[in-house]
Amino acid sequence: MTRPTAPGTPVRVADLDRDDPAQGFVILDVREQDEWDAGHAPGAVHIPMGELPARVDDLPEGDLLVVCRSGGRSARSVAWLNHTGYDAYNLEGGMKDWQAAGLPLTADGGAHPTIL
């Protein structure tokens, strides 16, 4: 994948490398706790969208690839993060497209990962 140069530029799941889908991004998952627990990208950071303003200090350094279930919450989160001074990019299609593309998933507690 050619990395986008402008923060806020959407990233398509189809453009991700199957062997290294994060490609140097920090994956930020903004879904709710039950969604996260059911299945998420390995190595992702979880901060629900509603908690972002209060937990901005918990954000890791680096370019953020923001994901949710289908792309709506992550798009709103990206707009807020970019306005706040972070370099953030929205994953179009979210974790639904991630799963459909066969990219790796993990779940808490050893359960079979799924996207709610």
N, C-alpha and C positions, 0 to 999 in steps of 0.2 A: 504494500500500500504506500502511496505517496502521502506523507503526512500533510494535513491541511496547514496553511500558513496563517490564516486569520482565525483567531478565537471565535467560537460560535458557529464555525463551519460544520455542517452535519457530516457524520461519518457513517457509511453504510456497512452493515455486517458483511456483505458480499466482498468488500474491499479488504477485510481483515485477513491476516495470515493465519491459516489453520494451526501452524506450529507455534506461533507466538501472537495470539490475538491482541494482547495489550500493546505490543509494539512500542514500548517505552512510555505509554500513558499510565497514569494511575487510574484504575477503574473505580469510579465512585457510584455506588448503587444507592438510589434514593427511594427505593420501595419501602413498604412497611415491614415490620419485624416478621410477620407470618409469611410474607412473600420471600423474604431473605432466607428464613429458616428452611423453606421448601426446596430452594435451589438458587444458586448464584455462581458467578464466575469465580474460579479459584484466584485467590490473592486480592479480590476486590475489597474496598473499604465500604462499610455500611453506615450511612447517616441518612435517615429518612428525610424527605423533602421538608416536612414541617419543622424539623429540628435544625436545619442548616444555619439559620441566623444565630441560634444560641450555641452552636457547636462549630462555628467557623474556625476556631483555634485548633480543632481536631483534624482539620484538613491537612493531608500530607503535602509536601512540596512537589511541584512538577505539574505538567499538563494533565488535566483531568478529562477522562472520557466518561461522561455521565450516562448512566443507564437506569431505566425503570422497566415496567412490563412491556409497553409498546411505543414509548417515545414522547408522550405528552408531558408527564411530570418532569422527565429529564430535560425537555426543551425549556420549560419554565425555570428549572434550576440553573441551567446553563446561562440563561439571560441574566438571572440574578447574580450568579458567580462572576460573569464577565463584567457586569456593572460594578461589582465589588472589587475588581482588580485581579481576578484569577483568570488563567487561560483555560477555558473549558470548552468542550466539544460534545455535541449530542449524538448518541448512538441511535440512528433512525431504526425504527422497528423494535428497539429494546431487546429484552431478554427473550421475547417470543421468537424474534428472528434469529437470535443467538442460538437458541435451542434447535430451531428448524434447520440451521446450517450445520448442526452437529458439533458445535464448539463445546469445549469442556465445561462441565457443571459439577458442582459439589453441593452437598447438603449437610446441615448440622445433624449430629447424632447418628451418622451412618445410614440415614434413610436414603432411598433411591431419589436422586434429585429430579425435581419437576418445576415448571414455571406455572404459578397460579395466575 
